[in-house]
Amino acid sequence: MSFTLWSERLDDIGKPAWIGLTVLSFILWWPLGLVVLGFLIGSGRMACWTESAGPRWQRRVERMQRRMSRMQQAAERWGCGGSRTGTNYRGATGNRAFDDYRAETLRRLEDEQREFMEFLDRLRHAKDKTEFDEFMAERRRRSEGPPPQPQTI
C-alpha cells in the first residue's frame, strides 16, 4: 500500500488520526515522531491558522468527486443503478414527480457548485492582484530611493 493511499485514508478520518499517529510515532521512536510532525507541518495538514486551506479543501473535493465517479462506474458495471442516459445517479424510481424533482435539484446543486468555484477563482485572482500591486508599489518606493536632503552651506 502506497504512502499517498495511507495519507488519504488518514485525511478522511481527519486531524485526530494524524495527531494519534504523531503521538504513537513519538512513543515508538522519537526521531520518527519528528519526521511525522515535520511532514504534518510541511504539508499544511495541521495548519488551521493559515489561510491556505482553500487548495487543500479543493483537493479533498476533487478526491471525493473521483471516488463518487468510481462508485458510479462500479454501480453501472454491476447493474445496480445508473441510467442509460446518464441524467441521474440511481436511475428511475418509478415516481416521475420525484425523479423530476431530483434531477432539478441535482442540476441546481451542480450550478451552485460551478458558481462557487468561479467565485473562489475570482477571490484568488483579487488576492493575487492585491499582493502583486503591493509588491510593485514597494519596489517603486525602493527604486526611487530616499527623498533628496536639502544641502546646507
Secondary structure, 3 states (H helix, E strand, C coil): CCHHHHHHHHHHHCHHHHHHHHHHHHHHCHHHHHHHHHHHHHHCCCCCCCCCHHHHHHHHHHHHHHHHHHHHHHHHHHCCCCCCCCCCCCCCCCCHHHHHHHHHHHHHHHHHHHHHHHHHHHHHHHHHHHHHHHHHHHHHHHHHCCCCCCCCC
